[in-house]
Amino acid sequence: MPANLFTSSQHFKQHFIRQLTTMLQHDEIGVFILVLANASMLAEIRQQLQPALEERFQQLCQRLDRAPASELESLPADDIDVFRQLQATGFTNLQLSRHRKLEPWQLHYNQLRSFRPPRNSGKNNIALYQAFDEQAFHFNKPFLRREILWQGELAGIPMRLMYNKFPFADYHGILLLRPEQQKPQYLQAEDCADIQRLLARLNGLTELGLAYNSLGAHASVNHQHWQWFLAETAYPVELAAWSHNGGGQRYPLEVRRFASLVEAWPLIEQYQREQQAFNLFCRHASIYVVRRKAQGQSTASDWNGGFAWSEIMGRITLGNSEDFARIRNADIAAEFARLRC
């Protein structure tokens, strides 16, 4: 593992891509899906890996077609389901991610993400606190070990950084602090202090952002985790025009901005105590806490696959190309209005 991995955004990006190339050598369906999904986010990676991806895809198709039922039953069911969707679509028909601006919003078309299993993100009426369930999906499962980008200790905190298997942000990962403690997706004061200390330690990653979905706000897994991404371009919630950033325009949802997560903790604690769903968006010097209705408390439009942290912060991912082309400001305004408390 390179010693300079976290010293700059450029070093991190180089390692992120290099390890994807190495991972493609493994003859595993889940790893293939991860590499393909991440390569589909960035054209330069997809172009570089295209021949190897196509060859591995054909090999895995042959393997599944010949595999006895006992072997198929031993493989993760989610991976089999996603791979079957890939087969039905056809490798050459899988499209690269695309973007377009719809000021002040950003739209992102991501075909492969529409294949992912919903888990908790598709359930309604979820309590913000649920005890950790060893039998449910969680990030300590042995079959996920190959999806680890890095693990070790930073700022005195044991942490694990995994690739996001279905990314929707650039250089998108899943960050787990003290993962062996198997905490549920419910924050404590010490968790916020840990994240703040980690942000200070990672000040060389100037493009770094972290985000968090509470249960009920489209968190998909009840194992405490944060979304990790690098983004040079500001997310819409960060624009100076909004009143929470000192401007004159009101954001469509209630946003509170803080200088640190430690400062934001009393509000987070209040929201959790009141069963109030929320999303967090963290940069080095700005923490955004957004209050919103929980999933299931309002009826979404057909094109809305779920407003989690990215959508709440103004970057909206769509899995259907026709929706991506036709969505207008009025459509987005209507979705935000349904989520307003």
Secondary structure by P-SEA (a helix, b strand, c coil): ccccccccaaaaaaaaaaaaaaacccccaaaaaaaaaaaaacaaaaaaaaaaaaaaaaaaaaaaaaccaaaaaaccaaaaaaaaaaaaacccccccbbbbbcccbbbbbbccccccccccccccccccccccccccccccccccccccccccccccccbbbbcccccccccbbbbbccccccccccccaaaaaaaaaaaaaacccccbbbbbbccccccccccbbbbbbbbccccccccccccccccccccccbbbbbcccccaaaaaaaaaaacccbbbbbcccbbbbbbbbcccccccccccccccccccccccccccaaaaacccaaaaaaaaaaacc
